[in-house]
Amino acid sequence: QVQLVESGGGLVQPGGSLSLSCVPSGSIFGTVVMGWYRQAPGKQRDMVATITSTGRGNYADFVKGRFTISRDNAKNMVTLQMNSLKPEDTAVYYCNVVLLATMAVYWGQGTQVTVSS
Protein backbone atom coordinates (compact mmCIF):
# COMPACT_ATOMS: atom_id res chain seq x y z
CA GLN A 1 0.00 0.00 0.00
CA VAL A 2 1.30 3.43 -0.90
CA GLN A 3 1.96 5.89 1.87
CA LEU A 4 2.85 9.54 1.42
CA VAL A 5 5.74 10.72 3.55
CA GLU A 6 5.77 14.43 4.34
CA SER A 7 8.57 16.53 5.76
CA GLY A 8 9.44 20.15 6.40
CA GLY A 9 6.83 21.50 8.80
CA GLY A 10 7.69 23.47 11.91
CA LEU A 11 7.56 26.81 13.67
CA VAL A 12 8.39 30.02 11.83
CA GLN A 13 7.96 33.71 12.53
CA PRO A 14 5.58 35.85 10.48
CA GLY A 15 7.19 36.81 7.21
CA GLY A 16 9.38 33.74 7.23
CA SER A 17 9.59 30.78 4.86
CA LEU A 18 9.18 27.02 5.00
CA SER A 19 9.36 24.26 2.42
CA LEU A 20 7.25 21.12 2.58
CA SER A 21 8.05 17.97 0.64
CA CYS A 22 6.12 14.79 0.02
CA VAL A 23 7.19 11.52 -1.57
CA PRO A 24 5.37 8.19 -1.79
CA SER A 25 6.88 5.25 0.06
CA GLY A 26 5.89 2.92 -2.76
CA SER A 27 5.46 3.14 -6.50
CA ILE A 28 2.56 4.97 -8.10
CA PHE A 29 2.18 4.19 -11.77
CA GLY A 30 0.24 6.45 -14.05
CA THR A 31 -0.67 10.07 -14.34
CA VAL A 32 -1.26 11.74 -11.03
CA VAL A 33 -2.30 15.14 -9.78
CA MET A 34 -0.38 16.10 -6.66
CA GLY A 35 -1.20 18.78 -4.17
CA TRP A 36 -1.31 20.20 -0.68
CA TYR A 37 -4.30 20.85 1.53
CA ARG A 38 -4.48 22.35 4.99
CA GLN A 39 -6.75 22.20 7.99
CA ALA A 40 -6.75 24.61 10.90
CA PRO A 41 -8.39 23.66 14.23
CA GLY A 42 -12.16 23.76 13.98
CA LYS A 43 -12.11 24.44 10.25
CA GLN A 44 -12.60 22.39 7.12
CA ARG A 45 -9.75 21.06 5.03
CA ASP A 46 -8.98 23.46 2.19
CA MET A 47 -7.04 23.06 -1.02
CA VAL A 48 -3.82 25.08 -0.96
CA ALA A 49 -2.25 24.17 -4.30
CA THR A 50 -2.27 21.39 -6.87
CA ILE A 51 -0.03 20.56 -9.80
CA THR A 52 -0.57 18.36 -12.84
CA SER A 53 1.96 16.00 -14.42
CA THR A 54 2.71 18.72 -17.00
CA GLY A 55 3.56 21.20 -14.28
CA ARG A 56 0.44 23.34 -14.36
CA GLY A 57 -0.17 24.74 -10.90
CA ASN A 58 -3.43 25.81 -9.34
CA TYR A 59 -3.50 27.93 -6.18
CA ALA A 60 -6.02 29.01 -3.63
CA ASP A 61 -6.48 32.77 -3.63
CA PHE A 62 -5.18 33.07 -0.08
CA VAL A 63 -1.70 31.81 -1.09
CA LYS A 64 -1.28 33.24 -4.58
CA GLY A 65 1.97 35.13 -4.91
CA ARG A 66 3.37 33.64 -1.69
CA PHE A 67 3.42 29.87 -2.19
CA THR A 68 4.89 27.88 -5.07
CA ILE A 69 4.20 24.24 -5.82
CA SER A 70 6.57 22.11 -7.85
CA ARG A 71 7.11 18.43 -8.61
CA ASP A 72 9.78 15.99 -9.65
CA ASN A 73 8.05 13.43 -11.87
CA ALA A 74 10.94 10.98 -11.73
CA LYS A 75 10.53 10.72 -7.95
CA ASN A 76 6.81 11.54 -7.75
CA MET A 77 7.89 14.18 -5.26
CA VAL A 78 5.89 17.34 -4.69
CA THR A 79 7.22 20.39 -2.89
CA LEU A 80 5.46 23.45 -1.50
CA GLN A 81 7.63 26.52 -1.00
CA MET A 82 5.91 28.89 1.40
CA ASN A 83 7.11 32.49 1.65
CA SER A 84 5.80 35.55 3.48
CA LEU A 85 4.04 33.31 5.96
CA LYS A 86 1.24 34.74 8.07
CA PRO A 87 -0.24 33.59 11.39
CA GLU A 88 -3.40 32.57 9.51
CA ASP A 89 -1.32 30.04 7.56
CA THR A 90 -1.02 28.02 10.76
CA ALA A 91 -2.53 24.59 10.10
CA VAL A 92 -1.80 20.94 9.53
CA TYR A 93 -0.72 20.56 5.93
CA TYR A 94 -1.59 17.35 4.08
CA CYS A 95 -0.04 15.97 0.92
CA ASN A 96 -2.54 14.63 -1.60
CA VAL A 97 -2.12 12.44 -4.68
CA VAL A 98 -4.88 11.47 -7.11
CA LEU A 99 -4.25 8.68 -9.61
CA LEU A 100 -6.28 9.77 -12.62
CA ALA A 101 -6.75 6.31 -14.15
CA THR A 102 -8.67 5.02 -11.14
CA MET A 103 -9.37 8.23 -9.17
CA ALA A 104 -7.67 6.60 -6.20
CA VAL A 105 -6.84 9.23 -3.60
CA TYR A 106 -3.90 9.09 -1.23
CA TRP A 107 -3.27 11.32 1.78
CA GLY A 108 -0.21 11.97 3.87
CA GLN A 109 -0.32 11.90 7.65
CA GLY A 110 -0.07 15.69 7.88
CA THR A 111 2.66 18.01 9.04
CA GLN A 112 2.15 20.94 11.41
CA VAL A 113 3.02 24.45 10.28
CA THR A 114 2.89 27.13 12.96
CA VAL A 115 3.45 30.80 12.19
CA SER A 116 3.94 32.76 15.35
CA SER A 117 6.21 35.34 16.92
C-alpha positions in Angstrom: 0.0 0.0 0.0 1.3 3.4 -0.9 2.0 5.9 1.9 2.8 9.5 1.4 5.7 10.7 3.6 5.8 14.4 4.3 8.6 16.5 5.8 9.4 20.1 6.4 6.8 21.5 8.8 7.7 23.5 11.9 7.6 26.8 13.7 8.4 30.0 11.8 8.0 33.7 12.5 5.6 35.8 10.5 7.2 36.8 7.2 9.4 33.7 7.2 9.6 30.8 4.9 9.2 27.0 5.0 9.4 24.3 2.4 7.2 21.1 2.6 8.1 18.0 0.6 6.1 14.8 0.0 7.2 11.5 -1.6 5.4 8.2 -1.8 6.9 5.2 0.1 5.9 2.9 -2.8 5.5 3.1 -6.5 2.6 5.0 -8.1 2.2 4.2 -11.8 0.2 6.5 -14.0 -0.7 10.1 -14.3 -1.3 11.7 -11.0 -2.3 15.1 -9.8 -0.4 16.1 -6.7 -1.2 18.8 -4.2 -1.3 20.2 -0.7 -4.3 20.8 1.5 -4.5 22.4 5.0 -6.8 22.2 8.0 -6.8 24.6 10.9 -8.4 23.7 14.2 -12.2 23.8 14.0 -12.1 24.4 10.3 -12.6 22.4 7.1 -9.7 21.1 5.0 -9.0 23.5 2.2 -7.0 23.1 -1.0 -3.8 25.1 -1.0 -2.2 24.2 -4.3 -2.3 21.4 -6.9 0.0 20.6 -9.8 -0.6 18.4 -12.8 2.0 16.0 -14.4 2.7 18.7 -17.0 3.6 21.2 -14.3 0.4 23.3 -14.4 -0.2 24.7 -10.9 -3.4 25.8 -9.3 -3.5 27.9 -6.2 -6.0 29.0 -3.6 -6.5 32.8 -3.6 -5.2 33.1 -0.1 -1.7 31.8 -1.1 -1.3 33.2 -4.6 2.0 35.1 -4.9 3.4 33.6 -1.7 3.4 29.9 -2.2 4.9 27.9 -5.1 4.2 24.2 -5.8 6.6 22.1 -7.8 7.1 18.4 -8.6 9.8 16.0 -9.7 8.1 13.4 -11.9 10.9 11.0 -11.7 10.5 10.7 -8.0 6.8 11.5 -7.8 7.9 14.2 -5.3 5.9 17.3 -4.7 7.2 20.4 -2.9 5.5 23.4 -1.5 7.6 26.5 -1.0 5.9 28.9 1.4 7.1 32.5 1.6 5.8 35.5 3.5 4.0 33.3 6.0 1.2 34.7 8.1 -0.2 33.6 11.4 -3.4 32.6 9.5 -1.3 30.0 7.6 -1.0 28.0 10.8 -2.5 24.6 10.1 -1.8 20.9 9.5 -0.7 20.6 5.9 -1.6 17.3 4.1 0.0 16.0 0.9 -2.5 14.6 -1.6 -2.1 12.4 -4.7 -4.9 11.5 -7.1 -4.2 8.7 -9.6 -6.3 9.8 -12.6 -6.8 6.3 -14.2 -8.7 5.0 -11.1 -9.4 8.2 -9.2 -7.7 6.6 -6.2 -6.8 9.2 -3.6 -3.9 9.1 -1.2 -3.3 11.3 1.8 -0.2 12.0 3.9 -0.3 11.9 7.7 -0.1 15.7 7.9 2.7 18.0 9.0 2.2 20.9 11.4 3.0 24.5 10.3 2.9 27.1 13.0 3.4 30.8 12.2 3.9 32.8 15.4 6.2 35.3 16.9 
